[in-house]
Amino acid sequence: MLNRASGTHVSVEWLMAGLGRRSFGLTLLVMAALGLVPGASTFIGLLVAWPAIQMALGHDRTVLPRFVARRRISVDRLERVVRVVAPRLAWLERAIRPRWPLPFQAARRLTAILVLLLGLTMAAPLPFTHVLPALAIMLLAAAYLEEDGVALLVAWTVALASLAITAAAIWGTVETIDWLDPVTAG
């Protein structure tokens, strides 16, 4: 794709257009990886809503905000990143590959809802609560990138487990508050 670049710089919008429907998977994969960074997860968790809502609405590709889409990236820098990332993606593609094709158009909305909920749980400002949702988003993104139905089912299971853990933690917190201060309970 970079060999089609005209000039020394390309815009983020040009990259997204070149990726087409795979732009959702790549956008979510990058966001989830950044969400693993301590301190960034609250912001990234909220930012994940942008592509998730677009997926749920049935958009063909990720459309980023104008101030992001217009940013220009050096083709040389992008080529260096591709050289570093390509071997890791090749390893991922050996494990996740197109198989058991689900109707990805129909699965898109469920995946989008799960990503949105996971992003909200990543936004919780509690230590280490961002790790499992970020990993689940990474799995969903990888399965979506490769259109792997088996990987998507595994990712849905991990996502639902992550959401169940979050729900149990919230329930436990509410019950503990009620136990500590019975006057405010019910």
N, CA, C and O of each residue as an XYZ file, in Angstrom:
744
protein
N       0.816     -1.180      0.000
C       0.000      0.000      0.000
C       0.868      1.255      0.000
O       0.537      2.238     -0.663
N       1.973      1.227      0.736
C       2.837      2.400      0.799
C       3.501      2.704     -0.535
O       3.905      3.840     -0.782
N       3.617      1.697     -1.400
C       4.222      1.951     -2.712
C       3.310      2.808     -3.591
O       3.758      3.341     -4.606
N       2.036      2.948     -3.213
C       1.111      3.811     -3.951
C       1.114      5.240     -3.432
O       0.431      6.104     -3.980
N       1.882      5.490     -2.376
C       1.925      6.830     -1.792
C       2.608      7.794     -2.748
O       3.654      7.496     -3.325
N       1.996      8.944     -2.897
C       2.615      9.970     -3.738
C       3.210     11.027     -2.812
O       2.495     11.689     -2.059
N       4.507     11.170     -2.879
C       5.179     12.141     -2.028
C       5.842     11.482     -0.839
O       5.908     10.257     -0.743
N       6.331     12.312      0.067
C       7.075     11.817      1.222
C       6.206     11.642      2.455
O       6.635     11.031      3.433
N       4.971     12.179      2.419
C       4.059     12.072      3.547
C       2.688     11.615      3.069
O       2.285     11.882      1.937
N       1.979     10.920      3.955
C       0.594     10.525      3.685
C      -0.253     10.941      4.882
O       0.256     11.084      5.993
N      -1.540     11.132      4.650
C      -2.440     11.491      5.747
C      -2.997     10.215      6.381
O      -3.021      9.150      5.763
N      -3.434     10.352      7.605
C      -4.077      9.228      8.294
C      -5.342      8.837      7.540
O      -5.674      7.654      7.457
N      -6.042      9.810      6.995
C      -7.248      9.540      6.211
C      -6.926      8.673      4.993
O      -7.691      7.768      4.660
N      -5.803      8.942      4.329
C      -5.375      8.152      3.173
C      -5.130      6.699      3.596
O      -5.505      5.766      2.886
N      -4.496      6.520      4.764
C      -4.254      5.160      5.268
C      -5.563      4.427      5.546
O      -5.717      3.264      5.171
N      -6.502      5.101      6.200
C      -7.796      4.485      6.519
C      -8.555      4.109      5.248
O      -9.169      3.044      5.178
N      -8.511      4.977      4.253
C      -9.194      4.682      2.989
C      -8.554      3.475      2.311
O      -9.254      2.651      1.723
N      -7.233      3.368      2.388
C      -6.533      2.233      1.782
C      -6.839      0.919      2.483
O      -6.829     -0.139      1.853
N      -7.108      0.979      3.770
C      -7.414     -0.234      4.532
C      -8.856     -0.687      4.319
O      -9.167     -1.866      4.490
N      -9.729      0.232      3.952
C     -11.130     -0.121      3.715
C     -11.797     -0.707      4.937
O     -11.687     -0.158      6.034
N     -12.491     -1.822      4.757
C     -13.237     -2.413      5.880
C     -12.324     -2.959      6.968
O     -12.778     -3.194      8.088
N     -11.044     -3.167      6.660
C     -10.096     -3.629      7.680
C      -9.672     -2.502      8.618
O      -8.990     -2.741      9.615
N     -10.076     -1.284      8.298
C      -9.672     -0.146      9.126
C     -10.233     -0.254     10.547
O      -9.594      0.211     11.491
N     -11.412     -0.857     10.718
C     -11.962     -1.027     12.063
C     -11.051     -1.908     12.905
O     -10.707     -1.560     14.035
N     -10.665     -3.042     12.351
C      -9.815     -3.967     13.094
C      -8.483     -3.336     13.467
O      -8.028     -3.469     14.603
N      -7.862     -2.656     12.524
C      -6.557     -2.050     12.802
C      -6.688     -0.907     13.798
O      -5.861     -0.779     14.700
N      -7.707     -0.079     13.650
C      -7.915      1.034     14.588
C      -8.112      0.504     16.003
O      -7.506      1.011     16.946
N      -8.952     -0.509     16.152
C      -9.214     -1.071     17.475
C      -7.987     -1.766     18.039
O      -7.729     -1.687     19.240
N      -7.224     -2.449     17.187
C      -6.016     -3.130     17.647
C      -5.008     -2.123     18.189
O      -4.425     -2.337     19.252
N      -4.802     -1.039     17.471
C      -3.858     -0.007     17.916
C      -4.357      0.646     19.205
O      -3.586      0.844     20.144
N      -5.654      0.981     19.245
C      -6.201      1.616     20.457
C      -6.085      0.700     21.674
O      -5.718      1.151     22.759
N      -6.395     -0.577     21.497
C      -6.325     -1.517     22.623
C      -4.887     -1.683     23.096
O      -4.637     -1.768     24.298
N      -3.936     -1.730     22.161
C      -2.527     -1.828     22.552
C      -2.111     -0.595     23.346
O      -1.406     -0.707     24.349
N      -2.545      0.577     22.900
C      -2.249      1.806     23.651
C      -2.973      1.811     24.989
O      -2.479      2.381     25.962
N      -4.139      1.181     25.043
C      -4.902      1.108     26.280
C      -4.255      0.259     27.352
O      -4.632      0.348     28.521
N      -3.291     -0.558     26.982
C      -2.566     -1.347     27.976
C      -1.571     -0.495     28.758
O      -1.098     -0.905     29.818
N      -1.259      0.674     28.245
C      -0.320      1.571     28.927
C      -1.015      2.152     30.155
O      -2.074      2.769     30.035
N      -0.423      1.959     31.339
C      -1.053      2.507     32.547
C      -1.239      4.023     32.427
O      -0.340      4.743     31.993
N      -2.402      4.478     32.813
C      -2.700      5.899     32.753
C      -3.400      6.309     31.468
O      -4.179      7.262     31.469
N      -3.138      5.610     30.379
C      -3.762      5.947     29.101
C      -5.111      5.259     28.935
O      -5.909      5.641     28.080
N      -5.358      4.251     29.750
C      -6.554      3.423     29.544
C      -7.860      4.187     29.700
O      -8.827      3.887     28.999
N      -7.917      5.159     30.592
C      -9.157      5.911     30.771
C      -9.498      6.671     29.500
O     -10.633      6.617     29.028
N      -8.529      7.375     28.946
C      -8.742      8.137     27.718
C      -9.020      7.205     26.541
O      -9.958      7.434     25.777
N      -8.209      6.156     26.391
C      -8.363      5.214     25.282
C      -9.698      4.481     25.398
O     -10.363      4.246     24.388
N     -10.093      4.119     26.611
C     -11.371      3.436     26.808
C     -12.539      4.250     26.286
O     -13.471      3.703     25.695
N     -12.490      5.554     26.504
C     -13.551      6.424     25.980
C     -13.408      6.627     24.479
O     -14.405      6.736     23.765
N     -12.175      6.680     24.004
C     -11.911      6.888     22.581
C     -12.359      5.693     21.727
O     -12.706      5.861     20.559
N     -12.350      4.498     22.307
C     -12.766      3.279     21.607
C     -14.223      3.378     21.156
O     -14.635      2.694     20.220
N     -14.995      4.224     21.819
C     -16.409      4.379     21.452
C     -16.561      4.884     20.021
O     -17.534      4.542     19.348
N     -15.619      5.689     19.550
C     -15.726      6.281     18.210
C     -15.858      5.206     17.121
O     -16.858      5.201     16.403
N     -14.882      4.294     16.973
C     -15.052      3.268     15.934
C     -16.151      2.258     16.267
O     -16.780      1.716     15.358
N     -16.389      1.998     17.550
C     -17.433      1.029     17.911
C     -18.808      1.516     17.466
O     -19.611      0.736     16.954
N     -19.074      2.792     17.660
C     -20.363      3.340     17.240
C     -20.480      3.310     15.719
O     -21.548      3.017     15.180
N     -19.381      3.614     15.027
C     -19.405      3.559     13.566
C     -19.667      2.138     13.068
O     -20.393      1.941     12.093
N     -19.070      1.145     13.744
C     -19.330     -0.259     13.377
C     -20.800     -0.596     13.574
O     -21.430     -1.209     12.713
N     -21.337     -0.189     14.716
C     -22.735     -0.496     15.025
C     -23.686      0.157     14.031
O     -24.748     -0.385     13.727
N     -23.299      1.322     13.528
C     -24.146      2.019     12.550
C     -23.993      1.470     11.137
O     -24.716      1.880     10.229
N     -23.053      0.541     10.945
C     -22.896     -0.103      9.649
C     -21.974      0.617      8.672
O     -22.052      0.382      7.466
N     -21.105      1.486      9.172
C     -20.156      2.162      8.276
C     -19.207      1.145      7.647
O     -18.930      0.098      8.233
N     -18.715      1.457      6.459
C     -17.808      0.563      5.746
C     -16.383      0.628      6.268
O     -15.653     -0.361      6.201
N     -15.979      1.780      6.785
C     -14.625      1.942      7.301
C     -14.627      2.970      8.409
O     -15.588      3.722      8.577
N     -13.545      2.997      9.163
C     -13.408      3.966     10.237
C     -13.234      5.359      9.655
O     -12.400      5.579      8.778
N     -14.010      6.272     10.140
C     -13.852      7.682      9.772
C     -13.421      8.403     11.043
O     -14.175      8.502     12.012
N     -12.199      8.897     11.013
C     -11.635      9.536     12.193
C     -11.995     11.019     12.226
O     -12.322     11.603     11.192
N     -11.937     11.626     13.403
C     -12.182     13.071     13.475
C     -11.215     13.821     12.552
O     -10.086     13.381     12.333
N     -11.659     14.927     12.028
C     -10.888     15.672     11.034
C      -9.483     16.015     11.518
O      -8.524     15.914     10.754
N      -9.351     16.424     12.798
C      -8.033     16.808     13.288
C      -7.069     15.621     13.333
O      -5.855     15.814     13.281
N      -7.589     14.410     13.428
C      -6.742     13.217     13.381
C      -6.526     12.791     11.932
O      -5.405     12.467     11.539
N      -7.586     12.792     11.145
C      -7.516     12.322      9.757
C      -6.557     13.152      8.911
O      -5.919     12.623      8.001
N      -6.452     14.407      9.195
C      -5.581     15.276      8.398
C      -4.116     15.223      8.801
O      -3.266     15.783      8.109
N      -3.814     14.571      9.890
C      -2.412     14.465     10.323
C      -1.617     13.728      9.258
O      -2.094     12.763      8.661
N      -0.426     14.186      9.036
C       0.422     13.608      8.008
C       1.535     12.819      8.673
O       2.063     13.209      9.714
N       1.881     11.698      8.048
C       2.914     10.798      8.560
C       3.943     10.604      7.463
O       3.598     10.443      6.292
N       5.193     10.622      7.846
C       6.277     10.394      6.894
C       6.215      8.961      6.378
O       6.052      8.023      7.158
N       6.344      8.793      5.071
C       6.333      7.457      4.472
C       7.526      6.656      4.989
O       7.403      5.455      5.232
N       8.680      7.307      5.158
C       9.857      6.606      5.691
C       9.593      6.070      7.091
O       9.939      4.928      7.393
N       8.985      6.881      7.942
C       8.677      6.448      9.306
C       7.681      5.297      9.286
O       7.814      4.335     10.042
N       6.693      5.402      8.424
C       5.693      4.352      8.299
C       6.320      3.045      7.824
O       5.959      1.972      8.307
N       7.247      3.127      6.891
C       7.948      1.930      6.415
C       8.757      1.284      7.535
O       8.814      0.057      7.624
N       9.384      2.092      8.389
C      10.136      1.540      9.530
C       9.192      0.822     10.489
O       9.515     -0.255     10.991
N       8.029      1.414     10.742
C       7.042      0.787     11.626
C       6.573     -0.533     11.026
O       6.454     -1.531     11.736
N       6.308     -0.542      9.731
C       5.849     -1.766      9.058
C       6.917     -2.850      9.162
O       6.585     -4.015      9.383
N       8.188     -2.494      9.009
C       9.263     -3.494      9.129
C       9.318     -4.109     10.522
O       9.650     -5.287     10.663
N       8.999     -3.332     11.549
C       9.008     -3.848     12.917
C       7.750     -4.675     13.195
O       7.822     -5.730     13.825
N       6.614     -4.196     12.729
C       5.332     -4.823     13.050
C       5.036     -6.044     12.180
O       4.399     -6.989     12.645
N       5.481     -6.040     10.945
C       5.151     -7.113      9.990
C       5.484     -8.513     10.504
O       4.644     -9.405     10.382
N       6.678     -8.750     11.078
C       6.949    -10.112     11.573
C       5.984    -10.537     12.688
O       5.612    -11.707     12.776
N       5.588     -9.600     13.522
C       4.649     -9.931     14.600
C       3.256    -10.228     14.038
O       2.559    -11.123     14.515
N       2.871     -9.475     13.034
C       1.579     -9.740     12.398
C       1.597    -11.062     11.629
O       0.581    -11.752     11.554
N       2.749    -11.412     11.060
C       2.862    -12.705     10.368
C       2.645    -13.843     11.364
O       1.989    -14.835     11.046
N       3.203    -13.694     12.579
C       2.987    -14.708     13.615
C       1.500    -14.788     13.955
O       0.945    -15.878     14.091
N       0.860    -13.626     14.091
C      -0.564    -13.588     14.408
C      -1.390    -14.235     13.301
O      -2.360    -14.941     13.574
N      -1.001    -13.992     12.054
C      -1.757    -14.551     10.925
C      -1.618    -16.068     10.816
O      -2.459    -16.713     10.190
N      -0.580    -16.651     11.408
C      -0.487    -18.114     11.435
C      -1.521    -18.694     12.400
O      -2.053    -19.782     12.176
N      -1.799    -17.955     13.475
C      -2.765    -18.434     14.466
C      -4.197    -18.070     14.087
O      -5.121    -18.859     14.286
N      -4.369    -16.883     13.546
C      -5.701    -16.397     13.184
C      -5.728    -16.216     11.675
O      -4.962    -15.436     11.109
N      -6.622    -16.949     11.042
C      -6.701    -16.893      9.581
C      -8.167    -17.032      9.176
O      -8.982    -17.511      9.964
N      -8.500    -16.627      7.983
C      -9.901    -16.749      7.563
C     -10.361    -18.211      7.598
O      -9.872    -19.045      6.836
N     -11.281    -18.496      8.466
C     -11.881    -19.831      8.559
C     -13.250    -19.684      9.201
O     -13.530    -18.699      9.883
N     -14.066    -20.643      8.980
C     -15.427    -20.682      9.496
C     -16.068    -19.308      9.370
O     -16.340    -18.633     10.363
N     -16.299    -18.915      8.133
C     -16.800    -17.549      7.908
C     -18.200    -17.352      8.471
O     -19.177    -17.919      7.981
N     -18.267    -16.553      9.484
C     -19.559    -16.131     10.012
C     -20.061    -14.997      9.123
O     -19.275    -14.373      8.411
N     -21.310    -14.738      9.158
C     -21.765    -13.541      8.443
C     -21.255    -12.301      9.197
O     -21.933    -11.781     10.084
N     -20.044    -11.835      8.827
C     -19.397    -10.765      9.578
C     -20.212     -9.484      9.576
O     -20.089     -8.667     10.489
N     -21.038     -9.303      8.568
C     -21.903     -8.119      8.554
C     -22.899     -8.199      9.710
O     -23.158     -7.199     10.379
N     -23.451     -9.378      9.943
C     -24.397     -9.552     11.042
C     -23.682     -9.531     12.391
O     -24.219     -9.017     13.373
N     -22.492    -10.079     12.438
C     -21.727    -10.131     13.683
C     -21.153     -8.770     14.056
O     -20.748     -8.557     15.198
N     -21.119     -7.859     13.105
C     -20.515     -6.540     13.329
C     -21.184     -5.801     14.477
O     -20.494     -5.200     15.301
N     -22.501     -5.829     14.552
C     -23.203     -5.062     15.587
C     -22.923     -5.620     16.986
O     -22.691     -4.857     17.924
N     -22.945     -6.939     17.124
C     -22.634     -7.533     18.426
C     -21.199     -7.207     18.822
O     -20.930     -6.852     19.970
N     -20.286     -7.327     17.875
C     -18.886     -6.998     18.144
C     -18.761     -5.536     18.557
O     -18.035     -5.220     19.499
N     -19.458     -4.647     17.865
C     -19.404     -3.221     18.185
C     -19.932     -2.937     19.590
O     -19.358     -2.132     20.323
N     -21.026     -3.599     19.960
C     -21.592     -3.395     21.302
C     -20.623     -3.895     22.362
O     -20.419     -3.237     23.382
N     -20.023     -5.062     22.121
C     -19.045     -5.587     23.072
C     -17.847     -4.651     23.202
O     -17.380     -4.400     24.313
N     -17.346     -4.131     22.083
C     -16.209     -3.209     22.116
C     -16.576     -1.941     22.885
O     -15.778     -1.436     23.675
N     -17.764     -1.436     22.656
C     -18.213     -0.234     23.362
C     -18.263     -0.475     24.874
O     -17.779      0.348     25.652
N     -18.842     -1.589     25.282
C     -18.918     -1.914     26.712
C     -17.529     -2.147     27.312
O     -17.245     -1.712     28.428
N     -16.670     -2.836     26.563
C     -15.306     -3.066     27.045
C     -14.552     -1.751     27.188
O     -13.804     -1.557     28.147
N     -14.751     -0.845     26.228
C     -14.110      0.459     26.316
C     -14.552      1.215     27.556
O     -13.741      1.868     28.213
N     -15.827      1.129     27.874
C     -16.323      1.794     29.080
C     -15.714      1.188     30.334
O     -15.415      1.906     31.288
N     -15.526     -0.133     30.342
C     -14.902     -0.751     31.523
C     -13.417     -0.406     31.606
O     -12.855     -0.346     32.699
N     -12.779     -0.178     30.454
C     -11.375      0.263     30.471
C     -11.236      1.649     31.081
O     -10.192      1.984     31.641
N     -12.274      2.444     30.977
C     -12.218      3.825     31.449
C     -12.241      3.940     32.970
O     -11.977      5.014     33.511
N     -12.549      2.857     33.661
C     -12.570      2.898     35.118
C     -11.168      3.206     35.638
O     -10.208      2.530     35.269
N     -11.046      4.206     36.480
C      -9.710      4.604     36.950
C      -9.205      3.750     38.115
O      -8.766      4.282     39.135
N      -9.268      2.458     37.965
C      -8.792      1.540     38.999
C      -7.597      0.765     38.465
O      -7.558      0.433     37.280
N      -6.629      0.473     39.313
C      -5.430     -0.227     38.842
C      -5.748     -1.591     38.232
O      -6.502     -2.376     38.806
N      -5.180     -1.857     37.093
C      -5.213     -3.139     36.385
C      -6.595     -3.554     35.871
O      -6.732     -4.650     35.326
N      -7.607     -2.724     36.026
C      -8.932     -3.085     35.509
C      -9.015     -2.915     34.003
O      -9.991     -3.337     33.383
N      -8.018     -2.311     33.419
C      -8.006     -2.069     31.979
C      -7.399     -3.223     31.184
O      -7.594     -3.300     29.970
N      -6.677     -4.109     31.837
C      -5.895     -5.122     31.123
C      -6.791     -6.130     30.397
O      -6.639     -6.319     29.190
N      -7.707     -6.769     31.096
C      -8.551     -7.785     30.459
C      -9.454     -7.189     29.366
O      -9.565     -7.788     28.297
N     -10.097     -6.042     29.589
C     -10.875     -5.460     28.484
C     -10.009     -5.095     27.281
O     -10.433     -5.294     26.143
N      -8.818     -4.570     27.505
C      -7.929     -4.218     26.386
C      -7.515     -5.466     25.612
O      -7.483     -5.454     24.382
N      -7.202     -6.530     26.323
C      -6.850     -7.788     25.653
C      -8.039     -8.347     24.871
O      -7.871     -8.872     23.771
N      -9.239     -8.234     25.441
C     -10.435     -8.708     24.739
C     -10.676     -7.890     23.459
O     -11.056     -8.446     22.429
N     -10.454     -6.575     23.529
C     -10.603     -5.743     22.329
C      -9.551     -6.124     21.297
O      -9.838     -6.148     20.100
N      -8.341     -6.421     21.746
C      -7.291     -6.847     20.810
C      -7.685     -8.146     20.115
O      -7.482     -8.288     18.909
N      -8.244     -9.092     20.859
C      -8.693    -10.354     20.259
C      -9.831    -10.125     19.262
O      -9.842    -10.700     18.174
N     -10.777     -9.287     19.647
C     -11.888     -8.969     18.733
C     -11.367     -8.311     17.462
O     -11.815     -8.633     16.362
N     -10.421     -7.389     17.616
C      -9.857     -6.685     16.462
C      -9.104     -7.645     15.545
O      -9.246     -7.579     14.324
N      -8.303     -8.537     16.133
C      -7.541     -9.490     15.321
C      -8.475    -10.441     14.576
O      -8.262    -10.729     13.399
N      -9.499    -10.923     15.257
C     -10.463    -11.810     14.604
C     -11.200    -11.072     13.496
O     -11.481    -11.639     12.440
N     -11.504     -9.827     13.740
C     -12.208     -9.015     12.745
C     -11.302     -8.731     11.553
O     -11.754     -8.769     10.408
N     -10.022     -8.445     11.814
C      -9.069     -8.183     10.732
C      -8.946     -9.370      9.790
O      -8.923     -9.205      8.571
N      -8.867    -10.561     10.356
C      -8.654    -11.762      9.560
C      -9.955    -12.461      9.154
O      -9.930    -13.454      8.428
N     -11.076    -11.941      9.623
C     -12.379    -12.553      9.369
C     -12.379    -14.042      9.727
O     -12.773    -14.903      8.941
N     -11.922    -14.294     10.942
C     -11.825    -15.646     11.471
C     -12.984    -15.879     12.439
O     -12.991    -15.336     13.544
N     -13.956    -16.681     12.028
C     -15.130    -16.958     12.842
C     -14.797    -17.676     14.141
O     -15.410    -17.398     15.171
N     -13.833    -18.599     14.112
C     -13.440    -19.322     15.322
C     -12.819    -18.346     16.320
O     -13.173    -18.345     17.499
N     -11.892    -17.514     15.839
C     -11.252    -16.531     16.717
C     -12.265    -15.519     17.238
O     -12.156    -15.054     18.373
N     -13.248    -15.180     16.413
C     -14.268    -14.231     16.848
C     -15.106    -14.818     17.983
O     -15.432    -14.113     18.938
N     -15.456    -16.097     17.887
C     -16.207    -16.736     18.984
C     -15.388    -16.794     20.266
O     -15.922    -16.579     21.354
N     -14.100    -17.084     20.147
C     -13.213    -17.084     21.319
C     -13.143    -15.670     21.902
O     -13.215    -15.492     23.118
N     -13.002    -14.666     21.030
C     -12.918    -13.279     21.482
C     -14.219    -12.846     22.156
O     -14.184    -12.141     23.164
N     -15.372    -13.261     21.609
C     -16.654    -12.938     22.243
C     -16.710    -13.544     23.644
O     -17.192    -12.908     24.581
N     -16.213    -14.780     23.786
C     -16.214    -15.441     25.091
C     -15.344    -14.680     26.084
O     -15.748    -14.462     27.226
N     -14.153    -14.276     25.652
C     -13.262    -13.504     26.519
C     -13.908    -12.159     26.872
O     -13.836    -11.714     28.017
N     -14.534    -11.521     25.892
C     -15.186    -10.234     26.125
C     -16.321    -10.377     27.138
O     -16.449     -9.558     28.048
N     -17.139    -11.411     26.984
C     -18.240    -11.624     27.926
C     -17.722    -11.951     29.322
O     -18.302    -11.516     30.317
N     -16.629    -12.718     29.402
C     -16.020    -13.014     30.702
C     -15.509    -11.729     31.350
O     -15.694    -11.520     32.549
N     -14.877    -10.881     30.572
C     -14.388     -9.608     31.090
C     -15.533     -8.744     31.606
O     -15.433     -8.142     32.675
N     -16.612     -8.688     30.847
C     -17.766     -7.898     31.281
C     -18.418     -8.499     32.523
O     -18.897     -7.763     33.385
N     -18.441     -9.838     32.625
C     -19.005    -10.498     33.806
C     -18.158    -10.199     35.045
O     -18.696     -9.969     36.128
N     -16.849    -10.201     34.884
C     -15.953     -9.870     35.999
C     -16.184     -8.433     36.450
O     -16.231     -8.155     37.648
N     -16.326     -7.529     35.498
C     -16.587     -6.126     35.834
C     -17.927     -5.985     36.549
O     -18.027     -5.262     37.540
N     -18.955     -6.671     36.054
C     -20.274     -6.607     36.690
C     -20.217     -7.157     38.110
O     -20.823     -6.595     39.022
N     -19.490     -8.255     38.297
C     -19.357     -8.829     39.640
C     -18.620     -7.871     40.576
O     -18.976     -7.751     41.748
N     -17.606     -7.197     40.067
C     -16.868     -6.235     40.880
C     -17.761     -5.061     41.278
O     -17.715     -4.602     42.419
N     -18.569     -4.579     40.339
C     -19.487     -3.481     40.652
C     -20.528     -3.938     41.675
O     -20.832     -3.225     42.631
N     -21.063     -5.126     41.457
C     -22.056     -5.667     42.398
C     -21.450     -5.824     43.790
O     -22.075     -5.469     44.789
N     -20.245     -6.351     43.848
C     -19.563     -6.508     45.133
C     -19.311     -5.174     45.818
O     -19.426     -5.068     47.039
N     -18.972     -4.173     45.048
C     -18.743     -2.844     45.611
C     -20.032     -2.274     46.189
O     -20.029     -1.723     47.290
N     -21.127     -2.402     45.459
C     -22.415     -1.901     45.937
C     -22.835     -2.643     47.202
O     -23.296     -2.025     48.162
N     -22.677     -3.953     47.206
C     -23.033     -4.739     48.388
C     -22.164     -4.379     49.592
O     -22.651     -4.341     50.722
N     -20.893     -4.118     49.353
C     -19.998     -3.738     50.444
C     -20.396     -2.386     51.014
O     -20.376     -2.197     52.230
N     -20.752     -1.455     50.158
C     -21.191     -0.137     50.630
C     -22.464     -0.292     51.449
O     -22.602      0.340     52.496
N     -23.396     -1.122     50.991
C     -24.625     -1.358     51.743
C     -24.317     -2.014     53.101
O     -24.974     -1.706     54.096
N     -23.340     -2.898     53.145
C     -22.974     -3.574     54.373
C     -22.311     -2.608     55.352
O     -22.557     -2.661     56.557
N     -21.455     -1.713     54.810
C     -20.747     -0.759     55.657
C     -21.662      0.333     56.201
O     -21.497      0.786     57.333
N     -22.629      0.751     55.385
C     -23.522      1.843     55.763
C     -24.972      1.413     55.527
O     -25.579      1.795     54.526
N     -25.531      0.613     56.455
C     -26.878      0.075     56.237
C     -27.967      1.141     56.226
O     -29.071      0.865     55.757
N     -27.703      2.341     56.721
C     -28.710      3.393     56.737
C     -29.063      3.817     55.310
O     -30.229      4.084     55.019
N     -28.072      3.882     54.419
C     -28.342      4.324     53.056
C     -28.914      3.208     52.207
O     -29.418      3.463     51.113
N     -28.847      1.985     52.684
C     -29.378      0.859     51.904
C     -30.896      0.876     51.952
O     -31.507      0.999     53.014
N     -31.463      0.754     50.809
C     -32.825      0.568     50.547
C     -33.893      1.127     51.268
O     -35.054      0.887     50.937
